């Protein structure tokens, strides 16, 4: 789920239910980016999108879903951020 925060940053989250590796528990992942880091994410995703022929102006949420899917392929998202110097806070919960 994509959420714009009051301070201009973003929160991205997803849940997996009944995860076998956690004995059937639910697993939740939340990435939080400041406004500055969100802007860096947008710039990098937009640059990549346009380099592949994208011509439309997309919102950040659309660029994220286009690149990583609505369930945020966890390792791909983190790797992309790390490779592009984008800082994020990661919280995971098992419940």
LUMFIMAR-348661 format. One record per atom (N, C-alpha, C, O): residue number from 1; residue in three letters; atom name; x, y negated, z. Coordinates in Angstrom, 2 decimals, decimal comma. Atoms other than C-alpha are relative to their C-alpha. Layout:
<sites>
> NUM  ala  CA  X  Y  Z $
...
</sites>
This chain:
<sites>
> 1  unk  N  0,84  1,16  0,00 $
> 1  unk  CA  0,00  0,00  0,00 $
> 1  unk  C  0,89  -1,24  0,00 $
> 1  unk  O  1,86  -1,32  0,75 $
> 2  unk  N  -0,71  1,27  0,11 $
> 2  unk  CA  1,27  -3,45  -0,94 $
> 2  unk  C  -0,74  -1,04  0,83 $
> 2  unk  O  -1,96  -1,17  0,73 $
> 3  unk  N  0,63  1,05  -0,81 $
> 3  unk  CA  0,64  -6,27  1,52 $
> 3  unk  C  0,91  -1,22  0,04 $
> 3  unk  O  2,10  -1,11  0,36 $
> 4  unk  N  -0,73  1,26  -0,11 $
> 4  unk  CA  1,71  -9,91  1,34 $
> 4  unk  C  -0,12  -0,47  1,45 $
> 4  unk  O  -1,22  -0,53  2,00 $
> 5  unk  N  -0,02  0,43  -1,39 $
> 5  unk  CA  2,74  -11,15  4,80 $
> 5  unk  C  -0,15  -1,52  0,10 $
> 5  unk  O  0,10  -2,23  -0,86 $
> 6  unk  N  0,23  1,43  -0,21 $
> 6  unk  CA  1,95  -14,57  6,27 $
> 6  unk  C  1,24  -0,84  -0,26 $
> 6  unk  O  1,13  -1,99  -0,70 $
> 7  unk  N  -1,24  0,75  0,18 $
> 7  unk  CA  5,62  -15,61  6,10 $
> 7  unk  C  0,53  0,05  -1,43 $
> 7  unk  O  1,61  -0,45  -1,72 $
> 8  unk  N  -0,40  -0,09  1,41 $
> 8  unk  CA  5,77  -14,86  2,35 $
> 8  unk  C  0,72  1,28  -0,35 $
> 8  unk  O  0,97  1,55  -1,53 $
> 9  unk  N  -0,63  -1,28  0,25 $
> 9  unk  CA  7,46  -11,50  2,74 $
> 9  unk  C  -1,04  1,03  -0,43 $
> 9  unk  O  -2,21  0,70  -0,63 $
> 10  unk  N  0,92  -1,08  0,37 $
> 10  unk  CA  5,93  -8,15  1,80 $
> 10  unk  C  0,22  1,22  0,88 $
> 10  unk  O  1,27  1,40  1,49 $
> 11  unk  N  -0,03  -1,29  -0,66 $
> 11  unk  CA  5,15  -4,83  3,40 $
> 11  unk  C  -0,48  1,03  -1,00 $
> 11  unk  O  -1,52  0,85  -1,64 $
> 12  unk  N  0,36  -1,10  0,89 $
> 12  unk  CA  5,05  -1,62  1,37 $
> 12  unk  C  -0,07  1,26  0,85 $
> 12  unk  O  0,84  1,56  1,62 $
> 13  unk  N  0,12  -1,19  -0,82 $
> 13  unk  CA  3,77  1,57  2,91 $
> 13  unk  C  -0,71  1,12  -0,74 $
> 13  unk  O  -1,44  0,90  -1,71 $
> 14  unk  N  0,74  -1,16  0,50 $
> 14  unk  CA  2,56  5,04  2,15 $
> 14  unk  C  -0,03  1,06  1,10 $
> 14  unk  O  0,78  1,05  2,03 $
> 15  unk  N  0,14  -1,09  -0,96 $
> 15  unk  CA  1,45  8,09  4,09 $
> 15  unk  C  -0,09  1,33  -0,72 $
> 15  unk  O  -0,64  1,43  -1,82 $
> 16  unk  N  0,20  -1,39  0,43 $
> 16  unk  CA  1,71  11,82  3,55 $
> 16  unk  C  -0,72  0,69  1,14 $
> 16  unk  O  -0,37  0,51  2,31 $
> 17  unk  N  0,81  -0,68  -1,02 $
> 17  unk  CA  -0,81  13,98  5,37 $
> 17  unk  C  0,32  1,48  0,03 $
> 17  unk  O  0,58  2,10  -1,00 $
> 18  unk  N  -0,19  -1,43  -0,20 $
> 18  unk  CA  -0,33  17,45  6,80 $
> 18  unk  C  1,32  0,48  -0,63 $
> 18  unk  O  1,34  1,43  -1,41 $
> 19  unk  N  -1,32  -0,30  0,56 $
> 19  unk  CA  3,40  17,55  5,98 $
> 19  unk  C  0,55  1,27  0,66 $
> 19  unk  O  0,74  1,33  1,87 $
> 20  unk  N  -0,46  -1,30  -0,49 $
> 20  unk  CA  4,65  21,10  6,30 $
> 20  unk  C  1,31  -0,12  0,79 $
> 20  unk  O  1,48  0,54  1,82 $
> 21  unk  N  -1,30  0,16  -0,66 $
> 21  unk  CA  8,18  19,99  7,27 $
> 21  unk  C  -0,13  -0,55  1,42 $
> 21  unk  O  0,78  -0,40  2,23 $
> 22  unk  N  0,25  0,56  -1,32 $
> 22  unk  CA  6,69  18,24  10,31 $
> 22  unk  C  -1,10  0,76  0,74 $
> 22  unk  O  -1,80  0,20  1,58 $
> 23  unk  N  0,98  -0,84  -0,68 $
> 23  unk  CA  4,48  21,11  11,40 $
> 23  unk  C  -1,44  -0,41  -0,22 $
> 23  unk  O  -2,29  -0,21  0,64 $
> 24  unk  N  1,36  0,41  0,33 $
> 24  unk  CA  1,41  19,70  9,68 $
> 24  unk  C  -0,35  -1,40  0,46 $
> 24  unk  O  -1,50  -1,83  0,32 $
> 25  unk  N  0,26  1,37  -0,44 $
> 25  unk  CA  1,77  16,21  11,11 $
> 25  unk  C  -0,05  -0,95  -1,20 $
> 25  unk  O  0,35  -0,59  -2,31 $
> 26  unk  N  0,03  1,04  1,03 $
> 26  unk  CA  1,18  13,03  9,12 $
> 26  unk  C  1,29  -0,80  0,10 $
> 26  unk  O  1,88  -0,95  1,17 $
> 27  unk  N  -1,26  0,72  0,12 $
> 27  unk  CA  4,17  10,98  7,96 $
> 27  unk  C  -0,28  -1,35  -0,65 $
> 27  unk  O  -0,90  -1,40  -1,71 $
> 28  unk  N  0,24  1,34  0,53 $
> 28  unk  CA  4,09  7,22  7,41 $
> 28  unk  C  1,33  -0,72  -0,19 $
> 28  unk  O  2,21  -0,65  0,67 $
> 29  unk  N  -1,20  0,76  0,33 $
> 29  unk  CA  6,77  5,04  5,77 $
> 29  unk  C  -0,41  -1,44  -0,26 $
> 29  unk  O  -1,36  -1,69  -0,99 $
> 30  unk  N  0,28  1,41  0,21 $
> 30  unk  CA  6,80  1,24  5,91 $
> 30  unk  C  1,31  -0,74  -0,28 $
> 30  unk  O  2,24  -0,72  0,53 $
> 31  unk  N  -1,09  0,89  0,35 $
> 31  unk  CA  9,26  -1,04  4,13 $
> 31  unk  C  -0,48  -1,43  0,21 $
> 31  unk  O  -1,60  -1,77  -0,17 $
> 32  unk  N  0,33  1,41  -0,18 $
> 32  unk  CA  9,29  -4,71  5,13 $
> 32  unk  C  1,14  -0,82  -0,58 $
> 32  unk  O  2,31  -0,58  -0,28 $
> 33  unk  N  -0,99  0,89  0,60 $
> 33  unk  CA  11,07  -7,40  3,12 $
> 33  unk  C  -0,37  -1,45  0,30 $
> 33  unk  O  -1,55  -1,81  0,27 $
> 34  unk  N  0,24  1,42  -0,22 $
> 34  unk  CA  11,46  -11,08  3,93 $
> 34  unk  C  -0,38  -0,64  -1,34 $
> 34  unk  O  -0,27  -0,01  -2,39 $
> 35  unk  N  0,34  0,70  1,23 $
> 35  unk  CA  10,31  -13,68  1,41 $
> 35  unk  C  1,22  -0,08  -0,93 $
> 35  unk  O  1,09  0,14  -2,13 $
> 36  unk  N  -1,22  0,10  0,82 $
> 36  unk  CA  13,91  -14,17  0,20 $
> 36  unk  C  0,31  1,33  -0,67 $
> 36  unk  O  0,63  1,38  -1,86 $
> 37  unk  N  -0,29  -1,33  0,56 $
> 37  unk  CA  14,42  -10,44  -0,28 $
> 37  unk  C  -1,09  0,43  -0,99 $
> 37  unk  O  -0,80  1,10  -1,98 $
> 38  unk  N  1,10  -0,28  0,94 $
> 38  unk  CA  10,99  -10,11  -1,94 $
> 38  unk  C  0,25  -0,69  -1,33 $
> 38  unk  O  -0,01  -0,12  -2,39 $
> 39  unk  N  -0,32  0,73  1,23 $
> 39  unk  CA  12,06  -12,76  -4,43 $
> 39  unk  C  1,12  0,68  -0,77 $
> 39  unk  O  1,08  0,75  -1,99 $
> 40  unk  N  -1,09  -0,74  0,65 $
> 40  unk  CA  15,28  -10,84  -5,13 $
> 40  unk  C  -0,54  1,26  -0,67 $
> 40  unk  O  -0,15  1,61  -1,78 $
> 41  unk  N  0,60  -1,21  0,56 $
> 41  unk  CA  13,24  -7,69  -5,65 $
> 41  unk  C  -0,75  -0,33  -1,29 $
> 41  unk  O  -0,60  0,35  -2,30 $
> 42  unk  N  0,74  0,42  1,20 $
> 42  unk  CA  10,94  -9,50  -8,08 $
> 42  unk  C  0,96  -0,29  -1,15 $
> 42  unk  O  0,77  0,20  -2,26 $
> 43  unk  N  -0,94  0,38  1,07 $
> 43  unk  CA  13,87  -10,97  -10,04 $
> 43  unk  C  0,65  1,21  -0,63 $
> 43  unk  O  0,77  1,29  -1,86 $
> 44  unk  N  -0,66  -1,19  0,52 $
> 44  unk  CA  15,61  -7,60  -10,37 $
> 44  unk  C  -0,96  0,90  -0,77 $
> 44  unk  O  -0,62  1,43  -1,83 $
> 45  unk  N  0,99  -0,84  0,69 $
> 45  unk  CA  12,46  -5,68  -11,30 $
> 45  unk  C  -0,46  -0,64  -1,31 $
> 45  unk  O  -0,62  0,04  -2,32 $
> 46  unk  N  0,43  0,71  1,21 $
> 46  unk  CA  11,37  -8,34  -13,79 $
> 46  unk  C  1,08  0,06  -1,07 $
> 46  unk  O  0,77  0,26  -2,25 $
> 47  unk  N  -1,13  -0,08  0,95 $
> 47  unk  CA  14,82  -8,38  -15,42 $
> 47  unk  C  0,05  1,38  -0,65 $
> 47  unk  O  0,21  1,50  -1,87 $
> 48  unk  N  -0,02  -1,36  0,54 $
> 48  unk  CA  14,75  -4,59  -15,80 $
> 48  unk  C  -1,20  0,25  -0,91 $
> 48  unk  O  -1,07  0,85  -1,98 $
> 49  unk  N  1,23  -0,16  0,78 $
> 49  unk  CA  11,15  -4,64  -17,07 $
> 49  unk  C  0,15  -0,65  -1,38 $
> 49  unk  O  -0,21  -0,06  -2,40 $
> 50  unk  N  -0,16  0,72  1,27 $
> 50  unk  CA  11,99  -7,22  -19,74 $
> 50  unk  C  1,08  0,61  -0,87 $
> 50  unk  O  0,98  0,59  -2,10 $
> 51  unk  N  -1,07  -0,63  0,78 $
> 51  unk  CA  15,18  -5,42  -20,77 $
> 51  unk  C  -0,49  1,26  -0,72 $
> 51  unk  O  0,12  1,72  -1,69 $
> 52  unk  N  0,58  -1,19  0,63 $
> 52  unk  CA  12,99  -2,42  -21,63 $
> 52  unk  C  -1,16  -0,37  -0,92 $
> 52  unk  O  -1,96  0,48  -1,31 $
> 53  unk  N  1,00  0,43  0,96 $
> 53  unk  CA  10,74  -4,51  -23,87 $
> 53  unk  C  -1,28  -0,55  0,58 $
> 53  unk  O  -2,18  -0,91  -0,16 $
> 54  unk  N  1,21  0,55  -0,62 $
> 54  unk  CA  8,15  -5,69  -21,35 $
> 54  unk  C  -0,14  -1,47  -0,31 $
> 54  unk  O  0,81  -2,24  -0,17 $
> 55  unk  N  0,21  1,38  0,40 $
> 55  unk  CA  6,61  -8,94  -22,49 $
> 55  unk  C  -1,00  -0,72  0,89 $
> 55  unk  O  -1,03  -1,96  0,91 $
> 56  unk  N  1,02  0,62  -0,85 $
> 56  unk  CA  3,79  -9,56  -20,02 $
> 56  unk  C  0,63  -0,52  1,28 $
> 56  unk  O  1,64  0,00  1,75 $
> 57  unk  N  -0,40  0,48  -1,32 $
> 57  unk  CA  4,23  -11,59  -16,87 $
> 57  unk  C  -0,75  0,83  1,03 $
> 57  unk  O  -1,98  0,76  1,13 $
> 58  unk  N  0,62  -0,86  -0,99 $
> 58  unk  CA  3,59  -9,11  -14,09 $
> 58  unk  C  0,22  -0,54  1,40 $
> 58  unk  O  1,24  -1,18  1,67 $
> 59  unk  N  -0,16  0,31  -1,41 $
> 59  unk  CA  3,02  -9,72  -10,40 $
> 59  unk  C  0,96  0,99  0,63 $
> 59  unk  O  1,18  2,08  0,08 $
> 60  unk  N  -0,94  -0,88  -0,69 $
> 60  unk  CA  5,49  -8,21  -7,95 $
> 60  unk  C  -0,61  1,37  0,27 $
> 60  unk  O  0,05  2,39  0,04 $
> 61  unk  N  0,65  -1,28  -0,28 $
> 61  unk  CA  3,01  -5,52  -6,94 $
> 61  unk  C  -0,04  0,88  -1,25 $
> 61  unk  O  0,23  2,07  -1,17 $
> 62  unk  N  0,06  -0,77  1,24 $
> 62  unk  CA  2,59  -4,45  -10,57 $
> 62  unk  C  1,37  0,50  -0,41 $
> 62  unk  O  1,50  1,63  -0,89 $
> 63  unk  N  -1,36  -0,43  0,33 $
> 63  unk  CA  6,35  -4,34  -11,14 $
> 63  unk  C  0,44  1,15  0,90 $
> 63  unk  O  1,10  2,09  0,44 $
> 64  unk  N  -0,35  -1,07  -0,93 $
> 64  unk  CA  6,79  -2,19  -8,03 $
> 64  unk  C  -0,68  1,30  -0,39 $
> 64  unk  O  -0,04  2,35  -0,46 $
> 65  unk  N  0,73  -1,21  0,37 $
> 65  unk  CA  4,08  0,26  -9,06 $
> 65  unk  C  0,45  0,55  -1,35 $
> 65  unk  O  0,47  1,76  -1,56 $
> 66  unk  N  -0,50  -0,43  1,31 $
> 66  unk  CA  5,38  0,34  -12,64 $
> 66  unk  C  1,31  0,78  0,15 $
> 66  unk  O  1,50  1,80  -0,52 $
> 67  unk  N  -1,32  -0,62  -0,17 $
> 67  unk  CA  8,88  1,27  -11,46 $
> 67  unk  C  -0,04  1,22  0,92 $
> 67  unk  O  0,58  2,24  0,62 $
> 68  unk  N  -0,09  -1,04  -1,03 $
> 68  unk  CA  8,21  3,43  -8,38 $
> 68  unk  C  -1,28  0,78  0,24 $
> 68  unk  O  -1,27  1,74  1,00 $
> 69  unk  N  1,28  -0,66  -0,25 $
> 69  unk  CA  4,55  4,48  -8,53 $
> 69  unk  C  -0,64  -0,53  1,28 $
> 69  unk  O  0,02  -1,16  2,10 $
> 70  unk  N  0,71  0,50  -1,17 $
> 70  unk  CA  1,93  3,70  -5,93 $
> 70  unk  C  0,44  0,67  1,29 $
> 70  unk  O  0,22  0,13  2,38 $
> 71  unk  N  -0,45  -0,71  -1,21 $
> 71  unk  CA  3,44  6,24  -3,54 $
> 71  unk  C  1,47  -0,27  0,28 $
> 71  unk  O  2,07  0,40  1,13 $
> 72  unk  N  -1,40  0,40  -0,23 $
> 72  unk  CA  6,89  4,61  -3,71 $
> 72  unk  C  0,94  1,19  0,13 $
> 72  unk  O  1,16  1,68  1,24 $
> 73  unk  N  -0,98  -1,07  -0,09 $
> 73  unk  CA  9,34  7,31  -4,57 $
> 73  unk  C  1,11  -0,50  0,92 $
> 73  unk  O  1,96  -1,30  0,52 $
> 74  unk  N  -0,80  0,55  -1,09 $
> 74  unk  CA  11,23  6,76  -1,34 $
> 74  unk  C  1,47  -0,19  -0,36 $
> 74  unk  O  2,00  -1,29  -0,22 $
> 75  unk  N  -1,43  0,11  0,27 $
> 75  unk  CA  14,77  7,48  -2,41 $
> 75  unk  C  0,27  -0,94  -1,16 $
> 75  unk  O  1,27  -1,66  -1,15 $
> 76  unk  N  -0,20  0,90  1,13 $
> 76  unk  CA  14,37  5,62  -5,70 $
> 76  unk  C  -0,14  -1,45  0,42 $
> 76  unk  O  0,66  -2,29  0,01 $
> 77  unk  N  0,20  1,37  -0,45 $
> 77  unk  CA  13,03  2,49  -4,00 $
> 77  unk  C  1,18  -0,46  0,84 $
> 77  unk  O  1,74  -1,54  0,59 $
> 78  unk  N  -1,13  0,35  -0,87 $
> 78  unk  CA  15,73  2,47  -1,32 $
> 78  unk  C  1,28  -0,14  -0,81 $
> 78  unk  O  2,06  -1,07  -0,60 $
> 79  unk  N  -1,21  0,03  0,83 $
> 79  unk  CA  18,44  3,21  -3,88 $
> 79  unk  C  0,02  -1,27  -0,85 $
> 79  unk  O  1,05  -1,93  -0,96 $
> 80  unk  N  0,08  1,20  0,82 $
> 80  unk  CA  17,24  0,41  -6,17 $
> 80  unk  C  0,32  -1,24  0,84 $
> 80  unk  O  1,10  -2,10  0,42 $
> 81  unk  N  -0,26  1,14  -0,88 $
> 81  unk  CA  17,23  -2,05  -3,27 $
> 81  unk  C  1,48  -0,05  0,39 $
> 81  unk  O  2,10  -1,11  0,32 $
> 82  unk  N  -1,40  -0,04  -0,42 $
> 82  unk  CA  20,66  -0,94  -2,06 $
> 82  unk  C  0,93  -0,40  -1,14 $
> 82  unk  O  1,87  -1,17  -0,93 $
> 83  unk  N  -0,85  0,30  1,16 $
> 83  unk  CA  22,18  -1,14  -5,56 $
> 83  unk  C  -0,08  -1,47  -0,41 $
> 83  unk  O  0,83  -1,99  -1,05 $
> 84  unk  N  0,19  1,39  0,40 $
> 84  unk  CA  20,81  -4,67  -6,01 $
> 84  unk  C  0,14  -0,97  1,17 $
> 84  unk  O  -0,25  -2,14  1,05 $
> 85  unk  N  -0,26  0,87  -1,15 $
> 85  unk  CA  21,75  -6,04  -2,59 $
> 85  unk  C  -1,26  -0,55  0,64 $
> 85  unk  O  -1,24  -1,65  1,21 $
> 86  unk  N  1,28  0,42  -0,57 $
> 86  unk  CA  18,12  -6,26  -1,45 $
> 86  unk  C  -0,14  0,65  1,38 $
> 86  unk  O  -0,15  1,87  1,51 $
> 87  unk  N  0,10  -0,50  -1,37 $
> 87  unk  CA  17,78  -5,95  2,32 $
> 87  unk  C  -1,45  0,26  0,36 $
> 87  unk  O  -2,34  -0,50  -0,03 $
> 88  unk  N  1,35  -0,37  -0,43 $
> 88  unk  CA  14,76  -4,25  3,85 $
> 88  unk  C  0,07  0,64  1,38 $
> 88  unk  O  1,12  1,13  1,80 $
> 89  unk  N  0,15  -0,70  -1,28 $
> 89  unk  CA  13,57  -2,93  7,17 $
> 89  unk  C  -0,84  1,24  -0,28 $
> 89  unk  O  -1,88  1,14  -0,93 $
> 90  unk  N  0,70  -1,26  0,22 $
> 90  unk  CA  12,45  0,71  7,15 $
> 90  unk  C  -0,46  0,57  1,33 $
> 90  unk  O  0,33  0,74  2,25 $
> 91  unk  N  0,58  -0,68  -1,16 $
> 91  unk  CA  10,12  2,24  9,72 $
> 91  unk  C  -0,68  1,27  -0,47 $
> 91  unk  O  -1,40  1,26  -1,47 $
> 92  unk  N  0,70  -1,25  0,30 $
> 92  unk  CA  8,97  5,84  9,67 $
> 92  unk  C  -0,65  0,49  1,27 $
> 92  unk  O  -0,12  0,32  2,37 $
> 93  unk  N  0,78  -0,51  -1,12 $
> 93  unk  CA  6,39  7,45  11,89 $
> 93  unk  C  -0,52  1,39  -0,34 $
> 93  unk  O  -0,97  1,65  -1,46 $
> 94  unk  N  0,61  -1,31  0,11 $
> 94  unk  CA  5,32  11,03  12,41 $
> 94  unk  C  -1,08  0,05  1,08 $
> 94  unk  O  -0,80  -0,17  2,26 $
> 95  unk  N  1,09  -0,03  -0,98 $
> 95  unk  CA  1,91  11,39  14,04 $
> 95  unk  C  -1,02  1,04  -0,39 $
> 95  unk  O  -2,02  1,21  0,31 $
</sites>
